[in-house]
């Protein structure tokens, strides 16, 4: 963990980098690219900034920083709308490995993730969607000294560019975690048609695909669940960054757009909406920062804090983006204006890792209501 001044320095450095390498023109270019991300940017992030390995332990080739620092990075990436497999690799796959209880698997993959040499992701949900243990129907079958997997996984982040898939499936012992080579035999990855072109999702079809067990058979869910909560905290930070940028764009527009000879920001109705956006964004920031603090402190209340943050930040980002489009008028949803890109990211992020309603249910169960 580092101090607030150093955290501010980190924010400024990441923001400067993303302003140069993830400007609107870059985002639009990558939306039309088959991979959906810039490999050179990915390499610079690893080699010069050390972002992929920031929260990975030094024993596994990372820098060993805390989750609060990592969430600063996610917030800035959300602000810049960065198209990248960073979330899939760092927030999902790396956390799943770290909490798998399999030191050999961590030693195999975490150093490569930290160096930017490995793109990895989690394959959990299936045809019916979902982000909990009830979403998994796939079964693993023993095959000699290993396993094979057959079935379909849906909504897999960055699956089309991943080198490694971490797949959750049932064995006779219960839910288990497996490594599958994304370009290996029996594995076909298809890009899904989605609303948000800045964050591609994939459909993964496995047909007796060779798999390696990670951790103990039947004991995967506790670690996967923990990783999903950590990923929810990272996503909440990213949503705050996006909502903040939407607010800034809308305030700027309200100052220069004139109607009846006056800036629209001088009208009371517009002022009230902007004030409401500001209050909501700052409240969401508090929820996200509290969740990041809970991760860093290994607080027993982490699960509640993570779900609160995911629910609050999802609602805030979606409402902020919708209000921004309303205040921009018809231009806000035209292809030429960036606000609609943030609206689409907000809507897709609302469902990613569970809807706000799902997370409110989790909070309710945790507090006994």
One Martini backbone bead per residue (centre of mass of N, CA, C, O) as a GRO file, in nm:
protein
  369
    1UNK     BB    1   0.098   0.034   0.020
    2UNK     BB    2   0.022   0.373  -0.047
    3UNK     BB    3   0.003   0.691  -0.052
    4UNK     BB    4  -0.180   0.955  -0.163
    5UNK     BB    5   0.039   1.092  -0.329
    6UNK     BB    6   0.124   0.841  -0.491
    7UNK     BB    7  -0.160   0.788  -0.603
    8UNK     BB    8  -0.177   1.053  -0.760
    9UNK     BB    9   0.066   0.997  -0.940
   10UNK     BB   10  -0.052   0.749  -1.071
   11UNK     BB   11  -0.295   0.882  -1.197
   12UNK     BB   12  -0.143   1.085  -1.375
   13UNK     BB   13   0.021   0.878  -1.538
   14UNK     BB   14  -0.217   0.714  -1.653
   15UNK     BB   15  -0.368   0.950  -1.783
   16UNK     BB   16  -0.151   1.041  -1.978
   17UNK     BB   17  -0.131   0.778  -2.131
   18UNK     BB   18  -0.438   0.756  -2.217
   19UNK     BB   19  -0.453   1.027  -2.370
   20UNK     BB   20  -0.250   0.918  -2.589
   21UNK     BB   21  -0.364   0.589  -2.629
   22UNK     BB   22  -0.704   0.654  -2.554
   23UNK     BB   23  -0.848   0.803  -2.755
   24UNK     BB   24  -1.118   0.828  -2.942
   25UNK     BB   25  -0.979   0.733  -3.204
   26UNK     BB   26  -0.872   0.468  -3.081
   27UNK     BB   27  -1.137   0.343  -2.997
   28UNK     BB   28  -1.265   0.336  -3.280
   29UNK     BB   29  -1.050   0.166  -3.417
   30UNK     BB   30  -1.081  -0.089  -3.221
   31UNK     BB   31  -1.381  -0.152  -3.285
   32UNK     BB   32  -1.274  -0.253  -3.591
   33UNK     BB   33  -1.101  -0.461  -3.463
   34UNK     BB   34  -1.053  -0.795  -3.423
   35UNK     BB   35  -0.917  -0.772  -3.129
   36UNK     BB   36  -0.977  -0.479  -2.966
   37UNK     BB   37  -0.660  -0.414  -2.941
   38UNK     BB   38  -0.339  -0.283  -2.841
   39UNK     BB   39  -0.036  -0.436  -2.826
   40UNK     BB   40   0.147  -0.198  -2.763
   41UNK     BB   41  -0.004  -0.095  -2.517
   42UNK     BB   42   0.017  -0.356  -2.358
   43UNK     BB   43   0.330  -0.355  -2.341
   44UNK     BB   44   0.367  -0.082  -2.202
   45UNK     BB   45   0.201  -0.145  -1.949
   46UNK     BB   46   0.410  -0.366  -1.861
   47UNK     BB   47   0.709  -0.254  -1.911
   48UNK     BB   48   0.670   0.062  -1.803
   49UNK     BB   49   0.416   0.047  -1.581
   50UNK     BB   50   0.318  -0.235  -1.446
   51UNK     BB   51   0.001  -0.309  -1.444
   52UNK     BB   52  -0.042  -0.621  -1.454
   53UNK     BB   53   0.160  -0.650  -1.178
   54UNK     BB   54   0.078  -0.468  -0.940
   55UNK     BB   55  -0.106  -0.702  -0.758
   56UNK     BB   56   0.126  -0.892  -0.777
   57UNK     BB   57   0.336  -1.077  -0.637
   58UNK     BB   58   0.674  -1.088  -0.618
   59UNK     BB   59   0.696  -1.404  -0.633
   60UNK     BB   60   0.525  -1.359  -0.931
   61UNK     BB   61   0.648  -1.079  -1.071
   62UNK     BB   62   0.542  -0.846  -0.914
   63UNK     BB   63   0.485  -0.548  -0.711
   64UNK     BB   64   0.275  -0.565  -0.454
   65UNK     BB   65   0.035  -0.404  -0.456
   66UNK     BB   66  -0.264  -0.277  -0.395
   67UNK     BB   67  -0.606  -0.242  -0.459
   68UNK     BB   68  -0.621   0.067  -0.454
   69UNK     BB   69  -0.421   0.109  -0.685
   70UNK     BB   70  -0.566  -0.061  -0.897
   71UNK     BB   71  -0.832   0.112  -0.894
   72UNK     BB   72  -0.708   0.360  -1.019
   73UNK     BB   73  -0.661   0.227  -1.292
   74UNK     BB   74  -0.956   0.150  -1.353
   75UNK     BB   75  -1.069   0.435  -1.347
   76UNK     BB   76  -0.897   0.542  -1.586
   77UNK     BB   77  -0.998   0.333  -1.793
   78UNK     BB   78  -1.296   0.420  -1.777
   79UNK     BB   79  -1.251   0.712  -1.866
   80UNK     BB   80  -1.107   0.610  -2.152
   81UNK     BB   81  -1.232   0.347  -2.273
   82UNK     BB   82  -1.052   0.100  -2.273
   83UNK     BB   83  -0.946  -0.131  -2.505
   84UNK     BB   84  -0.912  -0.439  -2.319
   85UNK     BB   85  -0.784  -0.738  -2.143
   86UNK     BB   86  -0.738  -0.639  -1.848
   87UNK     BB   87  -0.984  -0.726  -1.689
   88UNK     BB   88  -0.977  -1.028  -1.752
   89UNK     BB   89  -0.680  -1.076  -1.648
   90UNK     BB   90  -0.670  -0.913  -1.366
   91UNK     BB   91  -0.960  -0.932  -1.231
   92UNK     BB   92  -1.004  -1.237  -1.298
   93UNK     BB   93  -0.772  -1.446  -1.352
   94UNK     BB   94  -0.568  -1.363  -1.132
   95UNK     BB   95  -0.770  -1.398  -0.895
   96UNK     BB   96  -0.835  -1.694  -0.940
   97UNK     BB   97  -0.549  -1.798  -0.901
   98UNK     BB   98  -0.487  -1.675  -0.616
   99UNK     BB   99  -0.769  -1.842  -0.506
  100UNK     BB  100  -0.709  -2.163  -0.574
  101UNK     BB  101  -0.459  -2.309  -0.411
  102UNK     BB  102  -0.245  -2.313  -0.668
  103UNK     BB  103   0.086  -2.274  -0.690
  104UNK     BB  104   0.160  -2.390  -0.966
  105UNK     BB  105  -0.035  -2.214  -1.134
  106UNK     BB  106   0.078  -1.944  -1.044
  107UNK     BB  107   0.371  -1.999  -1.147
  108UNK     BB  108   0.287  -2.035  -1.449
  109UNK     BB  109   0.105  -1.745  -1.490
  110UNK     BB  110   0.161  -1.477  -1.330
  111UNK     BB  111   0.430  -1.386  -1.459
  112UNK     BB  112   0.310  -1.358  -1.747
  113UNK     BB  113   0.105  -1.146  -1.675
  114UNK     BB  114   0.302  -0.931  -1.562
  115UNK     BB  115   0.462  -0.922  -1.854
  116UNK     BB  116   0.235  -0.942  -2.090
  117UNK     BB  117   0.227  -1.259  -2.218
  118UNK     BB  118  -0.071  -1.305  -2.089
  119UNK     BB  119  -0.398  -1.392  -2.184
  120UNK     BB  120  -0.681  -1.401  -1.965
  121UNK     BB  121  -0.978  -1.591  -1.850
  122UNK     BB  122  -1.321  -1.634  -1.757
  123UNK     BB  123  -1.537  -1.934  -1.762
  124UNK     BB  124  -1.878  -1.957  -1.653
  125UNK     BB  125  -2.112  -1.901  -1.814
  126UNK     BB  126  -2.402  -1.974  -2.003
  127UNK     BB  127  -2.687  -1.968  -2.179
  128UNK     BB  128  -2.832  -1.827  -1.912
  129UNK     BB  129  -2.621  -1.718  -1.756
  130UNK     BB  130  -2.450  -1.580  -1.501
  131UNK     BB  131  -2.252  -1.531  -1.161
  132UNK     BB  132  -2.292  -1.824  -1.039
  133UNK     BB  133  -2.315  -2.154  -0.953
  134UNK     BB  134  -2.594  -2.193  -1.118
  135UNK     BB  135  -2.458  -2.144  -1.415
  136UNK     BB  136  -2.341  -2.439  -1.396
  137UNK     BB  137  -2.327  -2.744  -1.621
  138UNK     BB  138  -2.066  -2.832  -1.679
  139UNK     BB  139  -1.866  -3.125  -1.748
  140UNK     BB  140  -1.612  -3.327  -1.630
  141UNK     BB  141  -1.384  -3.567  -1.777
  142UNK     BB  142  -1.201  -3.823  -1.747
  143UNK     BB  143  -0.850  -3.852  -1.904
  144UNK     BB  144  -0.657  -4.026  -1.769
  145UNK     BB  145  -0.453  -3.779  -1.620
  146UNK     BB  146  -0.701  -3.603  -1.701
  147UNK     BB  147  -0.920  -3.384  -1.888
  148UNK     BB  148  -1.252  -3.306  -2.017
  149UNK     BB  149  -1.446  -3.067  -2.217
  150UNK     BB  150  -1.810  -3.010  -2.260
  151UNK     BB  151  -1.942  -2.718  -2.415
  152UNK     BB  152  -2.086  -2.391  -2.322
  153UNK     BB  153  -1.966  -2.056  -2.316
  154UNK     BB  154  -2.064  -1.731  -2.206
  155UNK     BB  155  -1.960  -1.414  -2.185
  156UNK     BB  156  -1.646  -1.391  -2.259
  157UNK     BB  157  -1.389  -1.214  -2.179
  158UNK     BB  158  -1.154  -1.200  -2.424
  159UNK     BB  159  -1.166  -1.485  -2.569
  160UNK     BB  160  -1.047  -1.412  -2.866
  161UNK     BB  161  -0.742  -1.336  -2.714
  162UNK     BB  162  -0.689  -1.572  -2.549
  163UNK     BB  163  -0.469  -1.817  -2.408
  164UNK     BB  164  -0.640  -1.850  -2.134
  165UNK     BB  165  -0.872  -2.069  -1.975
  166UNK     BB  166  -1.097  -2.045  -1.697
  167UNK     BB  167  -1.288  -2.326  -1.610
  168UNK     BB  168  -1.611  -2.400  -1.496
  169UNK     BB  169  -1.682  -2.728  -1.350
  170UNK     BB  170  -1.802  -3.045  -1.310
  171UNK     BB  171  -1.766  -3.295  -1.079
  172UNK     BB  172  -1.815  -3.543  -0.854
  173UNK     BB  173  -1.724  -3.320  -0.622
  174UNK     BB  174  -1.778  -3.057  -0.797
  175UNK     BB  175  -1.669  -2.757  -0.827
  176UNK     BB  176  -1.430  -2.668  -1.083
  177UNK     BB  177  -1.098  -2.594  -1.208
  178UNK     BB  178  -0.972  -2.504  -1.544
  179UNK     BB  179  -0.740  -2.548  -1.794
  180UNK     BB  180  -0.746  -2.387  -2.124
  181UNK     BB  181  -0.659  -2.375  -2.444
  182UNK     BB  182  -0.776  -2.142  -2.671
  183UNK     BB  183  -0.592  -2.294  -2.921
  184UNK     BB  184  -0.683  -2.572  -2.885
  185UNK     BB  185  -0.821  -2.858  -2.883
  186UNK     BB  186  -1.173  -2.833  -2.877
  187UNK     BB  187  -1.157  -2.506  -2.938
  188UNK     BB  188  -1.410  -2.251  -2.986
  189UNK     BB  189  -1.413  -1.900  -3.078
  190UNK     BB  190  -1.681  -1.657  -3.054
  191UNK     BB  191  -1.805  -1.362  -3.134
  192UNK     BB  192  -2.024  -1.157  -2.999
  193UNK     BB  193  -2.319  -0.978  -3.012
  194UNK     BB  194  -2.294  -0.638  -2.896
  195UNK     BB  195  -2.330  -0.324  -2.767
  196UNK     BB  196  -2.021  -0.320  -2.671
  197UNK     BB  197  -1.733  -0.261  -2.870
  198UNK     BB  198  -1.509  -0.218  -2.629
  199UNK     BB  199  -1.625  -0.518  -2.506
  200UNK     BB  200  -1.573  -0.817  -2.588
  201UNK     BB  201  -1.757  -1.116  -2.639
  202UNK     BB  202  -1.773  -1.478  -2.590
  203UNK     BB  203  -1.803  -1.797  -2.745
  204UNK     BB  204  -1.742  -2.120  -2.598
  205UNK     BB  205  -1.646  -2.423  -2.760
  206UNK     BB  206  -1.646  -2.753  -2.622
  207UNK     BB  207  -1.471  -3.065  -2.746
  208UNK     BB  208  -1.291  -3.248  -2.567
  209UNK     BB  209  -1.114  -3.062  -2.405
  210UNK     BB  210  -0.825  -3.023  -2.276
  211UNK     BB  211  -0.755  -3.041  -1.914
  212UNK     BB  212  -0.650  -2.866  -1.614
  213UNK     BB  213  -0.635  -2.889  -1.291
  214UNK     BB  214  -0.729  -2.647  -1.041
  215UNK     BB  215  -0.670  -2.764  -0.772
  216UNK     BB  216  -0.941  -2.901  -0.619
  217UNK     BB  217  -1.177  -3.116  -0.646
  218UNK     BB  218  -1.471  -2.939  -0.552
  219UNK     BB  219  -1.299  -2.645  -0.448
  220UNK     BB  220  -1.356  -2.367  -0.626
  221UNK     BB  221  -1.582  -2.161  -0.536
  222UNK     BB  222  -1.453  -1.984  -0.319
  223UNK     BB  223  -1.239  -1.857  -0.509
  224UNK     BB  224  -1.427  -1.752  -0.729
  225UNK     BB  225  -1.601  -1.575  -0.552
  226UNK     BB  226  -1.378  -1.392  -0.459
  227UNK     BB  227  -1.295  -1.294  -0.742
  228UNK     BB  228  -1.570  -1.165  -0.814
  229UNK     BB  229  -1.558  -0.948  -0.593
  230UNK     BB  230  -1.298  -0.813  -0.688
  231UNK     BB  231  -1.404  -0.749  -0.972
  232UNK     BB  232  -1.638  -0.567  -0.875
  233UNK     BB  233  -1.454  -0.347  -0.763
  234UNK     BB  234  -1.311  -0.280  -1.028
  235UNK     BB  235  -1.572  -0.207  -1.182
  236UNK     BB  236  -1.660   0.024  -1.001
  237UNK     BB  237  -1.418   0.202  -1.064
  238UNK     BB  238  -1.468   0.217  -1.367
  239UNK     BB  239  -1.750   0.348  -1.346
  240UNK     BB  240  -1.658   0.608  -1.214
  241UNK     BB  241  -1.479   0.704  -1.444
  242UNK     BB  242  -1.707   0.723  -1.653
  243UNK     BB  243  -1.899   0.914  -1.497
  244UNK     BB  244  -1.702   1.148  -1.469
  245UNK     BB  245  -1.664   1.200  -1.774
  246UNK     BB  246  -1.960   1.256  -1.839
  247UNK     BB  247  -1.987   1.500  -1.656
  248UNK     BB  248  -1.770   1.676  -1.787
  249UNK     BB  249  -1.895   1.685  -2.072
  250UNK     BB  250  -2.168   1.812  -1.983
  251UNK     BB  251  -2.065   2.070  -1.857
  252UNK     BB  252  -1.918   2.173  -2.107
  253UNK     BB  253  -2.171   2.185  -2.289
  254UNK     BB  254  -2.346   2.379  -2.103
  255UNK     BB  255  -2.144   2.628  -2.159
  256UNK     BB  256  -2.172   2.633  -2.500
  257UNK     BB  257  -2.473   2.583  -2.518
  258UNK     BB  258  -2.722   2.767  -2.688
  259UNK     BB  259  -3.033   2.924  -2.567
  260UNK     BB  260  -3.182   3.213  -2.588
  261UNK     BB  261  -2.883   3.346  -2.544
  262UNK     BB  262  -2.798   3.099  -2.354
  263UNK     BB  263  -2.666   2.888  -2.154
  264UNK     BB  264  -2.794   2.589  -2.049
  265UNK     BB  265  -2.651   2.605  -1.760
  266UNK     BB  266  -2.847   2.852  -1.660
  267UNK     BB  267  -3.064   2.654  -1.621
  268UNK     BB  268  -3.223   2.513  -1.364
  269UNK     BB  269  -3.279   2.225  -1.474
  270UNK     BB  270  -2.983   2.170  -1.549
  271UNK     BB  271  -2.848   2.221  -1.279
  272UNK     BB  272  -2.993   1.995  -1.124
  273UNK     BB  273  -2.889   1.757  -1.294
  274UNK     BB  274  -2.588   1.811  -1.243
  275UNK     BB  275  -2.601   1.793  -0.937
  276UNK     BB  276  -2.704   1.504  -0.925
  277UNK     BB  277  -2.464   1.378  -1.067
  278UNK     BB  278  -2.248   1.461  -0.865
  279UNK     BB  279  -2.361   1.320  -0.616
  280UNK     BB  280  -2.364   1.034  -0.739
  281UNK     BB  281  -2.062   1.010  -0.807
  282UNK     BB  282  -1.953   1.056  -0.517
  283UNK     BB  283  -2.103   0.817  -0.392
  284UNK     BB  284  -1.976   0.602  -0.571
  285UNK     BB  285  -1.684   0.657  -0.491
  286UNK     BB  286  -1.718   0.578  -0.196
  287UNK     BB  287  -1.801   0.284  -0.246
  288UNK     BB  288  -1.546   0.199  -0.404
  289UNK     BB  289  -1.334   0.278  -0.188
  290UNK     BB  290  -1.441   0.096   0.036
  291UNK     BB  291  -1.401  -0.170  -0.116
  292UNK     BB  292  -1.094  -0.139  -0.158
  293UNK     BB  293  -1.029  -0.124   0.142
  294UNK     BB  294  -1.143  -0.405   0.215
  295UNK     BB  295  -0.938  -0.559   0.051
  296UNK     BB  296  -0.673  -0.447   0.176
  297UNK     BB  297  -0.784  -0.534   0.484
  298UNK     BB  298  -0.945  -0.796   0.491
  299UNK     BB  299  -1.244  -0.756   0.526
  300UNK     BB  300  -1.530  -0.922   0.628
  301UNK     BB  301  -1.713  -0.696   0.455
  302UNK     BB  302  -1.650  -0.730   0.149
  303UNK     BB  303  -1.901  -0.851   0.012
  304UNK     BB  304  -2.085  -0.613   0.073
  305UNK     BB  305  -1.911  -0.386  -0.045
  306UNK     BB  306  -1.905  -0.497  -0.334
  307UNK     BB  307  -2.215  -0.499  -0.387
  308UNK     BB  308  -2.267  -0.207  -0.330
  309UNK     BB  309  -2.078  -0.093  -0.544
  310UNK     BB  310  -2.200  -0.231  -0.792
  311UNK     BB  311  -2.485  -0.114  -0.765
  312UNK     BB  312  -2.425   0.191  -0.745
  313UNK     BB  313  -2.234   0.222  -0.998
  314UNK     BB  314  -2.430   0.120  -1.208
  315UNK     BB  315  -2.656   0.326  -1.168
  316UNK     BB  316  -2.487   0.583  -1.203
  317UNK     BB  317  -2.374   0.541  -1.487
  318UNK     BB  318  -2.641   0.508  -1.638
  319UNK     BB  319  -2.772   0.779  -1.550
  320UNK     BB  320  -2.547   0.968  -1.644
  321UNK     BB  321  -2.554   0.885  -1.944
  322UNK     BB  322  -2.854   0.951  -1.991
  323UNK     BB  323  -2.839   1.250  -1.908
  324UNK     BB  324  -2.629   1.333  -2.115
  325UNK     BB  325  -2.802   1.278  -2.362
  326UNK     BB  326  -3.031   1.468  -2.290
  327UNK     BB  327  -2.845   1.735  -2.271
  328UNK     BB  328  -2.734   1.701  -2.571
  329UNK     BB  329  -2.935   1.567  -2.724
  330UNK     BB  330  -2.933   1.424  -3.032
  331UNK     BB  331  -2.612   1.418  -3.050
  332UNK     BB  332  -2.549   1.203  -2.821
  333UNK     BB  333  -2.649   0.942  -3.025
  334UNK     BB  334  -2.445   0.978  -3.222
  335UNK     BB  335  -2.170   0.847  -3.372
  336UNK     BB  336  -1.987   1.115  -3.336
  337UNK     BB  337  -2.046   1.089  -3.032
  338UNK     BB  338  -1.912   0.976  -2.720
  339UNK     BB  339  -2.153   0.931  -2.521
  340UNK     BB  340  -2.266   0.660  -2.640
  341UNK     BB  341  -2.023   0.487  -2.550
  342UNK     BB  342  -2.077   0.517  -2.245
  343UNK     BB  343  -2.361   0.407  -2.241
  344UNK     BB  344  -2.286   0.121  -2.339
  345UNK     BB  345  -2.089   0.058  -2.114
  346UNK     BB  346  -2.287   0.095  -1.884
  347UNK     BB  347  -2.488  -0.128  -1.968
  348UNK     BB  348  -2.288  -0.366  -1.973
  349UNK     BB  349  -2.181  -0.328  -1.676
  350UNK     BB  350  -2.450  -0.378  -1.531
  351UNK     BB  351  -2.435  -0.703  -1.607
  352UNK     BB  352  -2.165  -0.741  -1.516
  353UNK     BB  353  -2.139  -0.961  -1.249
  354UNK     BB  354  -2.418  -0.853  -1.213
  355UNK     BB  355  -2.679  -0.705  -1.116
  356UNK     BB  356  -2.804  -0.486  -0.898
  357UNK     BB  357  -3.019  -0.686  -0.794
  358UNK     BB  358  -2.828  -0.917  -0.725
  359UNK     BB  359  -2.658  -0.749  -0.515
  360UNK     BB  360  -2.892  -0.684  -0.327
  361UNK     BB  361  -2.950  -0.973  -0.254
  362UNK     BB  362  -2.676  -1.029  -0.122
  363UNK     BB  363  -2.705  -0.819   0.097
  364UNK     BB  364  -2.964  -0.924   0.224
  365UNK     BB  365  -2.849  -1.202   0.307
  366UNK     BB  366  -2.610  -1.093   0.482
  367UNK     BB  367  -2.831  -0.926   0.680
  368UNK     BB  368  -3.112  -1.096   0.701
  369UNK     BB  369  -3.356  -1.007   0.456
   0.00000   0.00000   0.00000
